[in-house]
Amino acid sequence: MISATDFIPSQYTHSIEEGNFQWSAPSNIALVKYWGKKDNQIPANPSVSFTLNNCKTITKLAFAKKNTSTALNIKDDFSFDLLFEGQSKEDFKPKIQKFLERIEIYLPFLKDYHFTIDTENTFPHSSGIASSASGMAALAMNLMSLEKVLNPEMTDEYFYQKASLLARLGSGSACRSVKGQVVVWGNHANISGSSDLFGVEFPNAVHANLKNFQDTILLVDKGEKQVSSTVGHDLMHNHPFAERRFAQAHENLDQLISIFESGNLDEFIKIVESEALTLHAMMMTSMPYFILMKPNTLEIINAIWKFRNKTKIPVCFTLDAGANVHVLYPENVAEKVLQFIKNELVGYCQNGQYICDEIGNGAVLI
């Protein structure tokens, strides 16, 4: 059993004065949702997600070793500049500071360098698409590239596991944005290699019906959520239905194992839509309670159900912790579904905005 201490390095064999790396990392959409966590970003239940392809963060990390004569107080602290789309972004800095503090035990070189983190998204910022998953995954990949220079003997397996572990400490779901098309995070009895510490590629068979899936994201509300995901997770601690929900996630993941193998789209749709609604039911029944869906979210859901009943086309929805709707469907029905989206659903989107995405493979070195 791998433990977190396995990722604490001993002495490095190499050194580097300065350089830069650039990685892109995608967002992901959970099919079985993670909601509720323990200390150190450990999930209260396992989750599984499709990795996206087009919605991603591109992050360039430049680094330069600090001058040893630098005043001691600077030498002994994290030093970084943060740019978002080329502009200094001071309000993002506390989150990065906290991230570096959490991962320092795993990357003891962090205080030896000054970093310039230059990051941009391929999707509109605050479009209501979680950029923390893609952003933290991209930053973790860059930091691991630097560690690989210091420790060239590192295996690929270790590289990706540790990158996922680091990403998780920045944003839980970020660990599912590192590698693989279908990614499992959290211990599950029937998925070999699954771990609370990092995401793993789904190790079992995936039927052709569930490959090349499309995800069209309908931007219902691009505003700031009134309750952050962090607060929402914390509200699961005293939630009256928490234990049953965590058990349900294990059961649904169990069912998905056989659904992925058989390619049964009707059963896939039942699990995915039920998971989305359960996530929001947990929000509505916490104390304090809150609702992140908007009236147009419900209009879209009802329109999808009506369209699916009428046409028998296997299209379904899922939701993140927000109002936007992810419309999931196989590639072979894309033309009909996109026509339906344009004809009937775009009117429910803010400024008519939606983003076409599909399953991707994870982070890429640029």
C-alpha positions in Angstrom: 0.0 0.0 0.0 1.5 3.3 -1.1 1.6 6.0 1.7 2.1 9.7 1.5 5.6 9.4 3.0 6.7 7.4 -0.1 6.6 10.8 -1.9 9.0 12.6 0.4 12.4 12.6 -1.4 15.8 12.0 0.0 18.9 13.9 -1.3 18.8 15.1 -4.9 21.6 13.9 -7.2 21.5 16.9 -9.6 21.1 20.6 -9.5 19.9 23.4 -11.8 20.3 27.2 -11.6 17.4 28.4 -13.8 15.0 27.3 -16.5 11.4 27.0 -17.4 8.7 24.5 -18.3 5.2 24.7 -19.8 2.4 22.3 -19.3 -1.3 22.3 -20.2 -3.8 20.4 -18.0 -7.5 20.0 -18.7 -10.6 20.3 -16.6 -12.6 17.1 -15.8 -16.2 16.3 -15.2 -17.1 13.8 -12.4 -19.6 11.0 -13.2 -19.6 9.8 -9.6 -19.2 12.9 -7.5 -16.9 13.6 -4.6 -18.6 15.8 -2.0 -17.2 15.9 1.5 -13.5 15.5 2.6 -11.3 14.6 5.5 -8.1 16.3 6.5 -5.4 16.9 3.9 -7.7 16.8 1.0 -8.6 13.1 1.4 -12.0 12.4 -0.2 -14.9 11.1 1.9 -15.9 8.9 -1.0 -14.4 7.7 -4.3 -15.2 9.4 -7.6 -14.7 8.8 -11.3 -14.5 11.4 -14.0 -14.1 11.9 -17.7 -11.0 14.0 -18.5 -11.9 16.9 -20.9 -9.8 18.0 -23.8 -10.5 21.7 -24.8 -11.2 23.3 -21.4 -7.7 23.6 -20.1 -5.1 25.7 -18.3 -1.8 26.4 -19.9 0.9 27.3 -17.3 4.5 28.4 -17.8 6.8 28.1 -14.8 10.1 30.0 -14.9 12.5 29.4 -12.0 15.8 30.9 -10.9 17.9 29.9 -7.9 17.9 32.6 -5.2 21.2 34.3 -4.4 22.7 32.8 -1.3 23.6 36.2 -0.1 19.9 37.2 -0.2 18.6 38.4 3.1 17.9 35.3 5.2 14.2 36.1 5.7 13.7 36.0 1.9 15.8 32.9 1.5 13.6 31.1 4.1 10.3 32.0 2.4 8.4 31.1 -0.8 9.1 33.6 -3.5 6.9 33.8 -6.6 5.2 36.2 -9.0 1.9 35.2 -10.5 0.6 36.3 -13.9 -2.8 35.5 -15.3 -3.1 36.0 -19.0 0.1 38.2 -18.8 -1.3 40.5 -16.0 -0.2 40.4 -12.4 -2.9 38.6 -10.3 -2.4 39.5 -6.6 -5.8 38.0 -5.5 -4.7 34.5 -6.7 -1.5 34.6 -4.6 -2.9 33.5 -1.2 -4.2 30.3 -2.8 -0.7 29.6 -4.3 1.0 30.4 -1.1 -1.2 27.9 0.8 -0.6 25.3 -1.9 3.2 25.7 -1.6 3.0 25.4 2.2 1.0 22.2 1.8 3.4 20.6 -0.7 6.8 21.8 0.7 7.3 18.5 2.6 7.2 16.7 -0.8 9.3 19.3 -2.7 12.0 20.5 -0.3 13.6 22.7 -3.0 10.7 25.1 -3.2 12.3 27.8 -1.1 15.6 27.7 -3.0 14.0 29.3 -6.1 12.1 32.3 -7.2 9.2 31.3 -9.5 7.3 33.1 -12.1 4.0 31.4 -12.7 2.3 32.6 -15.9 -1.0 31.0 -16.5 -4.0 31.3 -18.9 -7.2 29.3 -19.6 -8.6 28.3 -22.9 -12.1 29.0 -21.6 -13.4 32.3 -20.3 -12.4 33.1 -16.7 -15.3 32.9 -14.2 -17.4 31.3 -16.9 -18.5 29.0 -14.1 -16.2 26.2 -15.2 -13.9 25.1 -12.4 -10.4 26.3 -13.3 -8.9 25.2 -10.0 -8.7 21.6 -11.2 -6.9 22.4 -14.4 -4.9 25.2 -12.9 -3.5 23.2 -10.0 -2.8 20.2 -12.2 -0.8 22.3 -14.6 1.2 23.9 -11.8 1.9 20.4 -10.3 3.1 19.1 -13.6 5.6 22.0 -13.9 6.9 21.5 -10.4 7.4 17.7 -11.1 9.3 18.5 -14.2 11.7 20.5 -12.1 12.0 17.7 -9.6 12.7 15.3 -12.4 15.8 17.4 -13.4 17.0 17.2 -9.8 16.2 13.4 -9.7 16.6 12.0 -13.2 16.2 8.4 -12.1 12.5 9.1 -11.3 10.2 6.6 -13.0 7.2 7.8 -15.1 4.8 6.0 -12.7 6.2 7.9 -9.7 6.2 11.2 -11.7 2.5 11.0 -12.5 1.4 9.6 -9.1 3.3 12.4 -7.3 2.0 15.0 -9.7 -1.6 13.9 -9.0 -0.9 13.9 -5.2 0.5 17.4 -5.4 -2.4 18.6 -7.5 -4.9 17.1 -5.0 -3.3 19.3 -2.3 -4.1 22.4 -4.4 -7.7 21.3 -5.4 -9.1 17.9 -4.7 -10.5 17.2 -8.1 -7.2 18.4 -9.8 -5.8 15.0 -9.1 -8.1 13.6 -11.8 -6.7 16.0 -14.4 -3.2 14.6 -14.7 -3.4 11.4 -16.8 -6.0 9.2 -18.4 -9.4 9.5 -20.1 -11.4 7.9 -17.3 -9.9 8.6 -13.8 -10.7 7.2 -10.4 -9.8 9.0 -7.2 -10.4 7.4 -3.8 -10.1 3.9 -2.4 -12.6 1.5 -3.9 -12.6 -2.2 -3.0 -13.1 -3.4 -6.6 -10.7 -1.0 -8.5 -7.2 -2.2 -8.3 -4.6 0.5 -7.5 -7.2 3.0 -6.5 -6.0 5.5 -3.8 -7.2 8.4 -1.7 -3.8 10.0 -2.3 -3.9 10.4 -6.1 -6.0 9.7 -9.2 -5.5 6.6 -11.3 -6.4 5.7 -14.8 -9.5 3.5 -14.7 -7.8 0.0 -15.0 -10.8 -2.0 -16.4 -12.3 -2.3 -19.9 -14.2 0.6 -21.4 -16.7 -0.3 -24.1 -16.6 1.5 -27.5 -20.0 3.1 -26.7 -18.3 5.1 -23.9 -15.2 6.2 -25.7 -15.1 9.5 -27.6 -17.8 10.9 -25.5 -18.7 14.5 -26.1 -19.4 17.2 -23.4 -21.1 20.4 -24.4 -21.0 22.8 -21.4 -24.0 25.1 -21.3 -23.0 28.3 -19.5 -26.2 29.1 -17.5 -24.6 31.4 -15.0 -21.1 32.9 -15.1 -21.3 34.7 -11.8 -19.4 33.9 -8.6 -21.1 31.0 -6.7 -22.7 32.2 -3.5 -21.2 29.2 -1.6 -17.7 28.0 -2.4 -17.0 24.3 -3.0 -14.7 24.3 0.1 -17.5 25.5 2.3 -19.9 23.0 0.7 -17.5 20.1 1.4 -17.2 21.1 5.0 -21.0 21.1 5.4 -20.9 17.3 4.8 -19.3 16.8 8.3 -22.6 17.1 10.2 -24.9 16.3 7.3 -27.9 14.0 8.2 -27.5 12.0 5.0 -23.7 12.0 4.7 -23.0 8.3 5.6 -25.7 7.0 3.2 -24.4 9.3 0.5 -20.8 8.0 0.9 -22.0 4.4 0.7 -24.1 5.3 -2.4 -21.0 6.6 -4.2 -19.3 3.2 -3.6 -22.3 1.4 -4.9 -22.7 3.6 -8.0 -19.0 3.2 -8.8 -19.4 -0.6 -8.5 -22.2 -0.4 -11.0 -20.2 1.8 -13.4 -17.5 -0.9 -13.5 -19.8 -3.3 -15.3 -21.5 -0.5 -17.3 -18.1 0.6 -18.7 -17.5 -3.0 -19.7 -21.0 -3.6 -21.2 -21.4 -0.2 -22.8 -25.1 -0.1 -21.6 -25.9 3.6 -22.2 -29.3 3.5 -20.5 -27.7 2.3 -17.2 -24.9 4.8 -17.7 -27.4 7.7 -18.0 -29.3 6.6 -14.9 -26.2 6.6 -12.7 -24.8 9.9 -14.1 -28.0 11.9 -13.8 -28.8 10.4 -10.4 -25.3 11.4 -9.2 -25.7 15.0 -10.4 -29.0 15.4 -8.7 -27.8 13.7 -5.5 -24.9 16.2 -5.3 -27.3 19.1 -5.4 -29.7 17.3 -3.0 -26.8 17.3 -0.5 -26.5 21.0 -0.8 -30.2 21.6 -0.4 -30.3 19.5 2.8 -27.1 20.7 4.6 -27.3 23.2 7.4 -27.0 26.0 6.3 -28.7 24.8 3.1 -28.1 26.4 -0.3 -29.2 26.0 -4.0 -26.6 26.5 -6.8 -29.0 25.5 -9.6 -30.8 28.3 -11.4 -34.3 28.2 -13.0 -32.6 27.8 -16.5 -30.7 24.7 -15.2 -34.0 23.1 -14.5 -35.4 24.2 -17.9 -32.4 22.5 -19.6 -32.8 19.3 -17.6 -36.4 19.0 -18.5 -35.8 19.7 -22.1 -33.1 17.0 -22.2 -35.4 14.5 -20.7 -38.2 15.4 -23.1 -35.8 15.2 -26.1 -34.4 11.8 -25.0 -37.8 10.3 -24.4 -39.0 11.4 -27.9 -35.9 10.5 -29.9 -34.4 7.7 -27.9 -31.0 9.4 -28.5 -28.7 8.6 -25.5 -28.0 12.1 -24.3 -27.8 13.0 -20.6 -26.7 15.8 -18.3 -24.5 16.1 -15.3 -23.7 19.1 -13.0 -20.8 20.3 -11.1 -21.2 22.4 -7.9 -22.8 25.2 -9.9 -25.6 26.1 -12.3 -24.0 25.1 -15.6 -25.1 21.9 -17.4 -22.7 19.4 -18.9 -24.5 17.7 -21.8 -22.9 14.2 -22.3 -23.4 12.1 -25.5 -21.6 9.6 -27.8 -19.8 11.0 -30.8 -22.0 9.2 -33.2 -25.1 11.2 -32.3 -23.2 14.6 -32.1 -24.8 16.1 -35.1 -28.4 15.6 -33.8 -27.5 16.6 -30.3 -25.8 19.8 -31.3 -28.8 20.7 -33.5 -31.0 20.2 -30.5 -28.7 22.3 -28.3 -28.8 25.1 -30.9 -32.5 24.9 -31.4 -33.8 24.4 -27.9 -31.1 25.0 -25.2 -29.0 28.0 -26.2 -31.7 30.3 -25.2 -31.2 29.2 -21.6 -27.5 30.0 -21.6 -26.1 33.4 -20.4 -25.4 35.4 -23.6 -26.1 32.2 -25.6 -22.7 30.8 -24.6 -21.7 27.2 -24.6 -18.5 25.3 -25.0 -18.0 22.1 -27.0 -15.6 19.6 -25.4 -14.8 15.9 -25.5 -12.8 13.3 -23.7 -9.1 14.0 -23.6 -6.0 12.3 -22.1 -4.7 14.6 -19.4 -1.8 16.9 -19.0 0.6 17.7 -21.9 4.2 19.1 -21.9 4.4 21.9 -24.4 
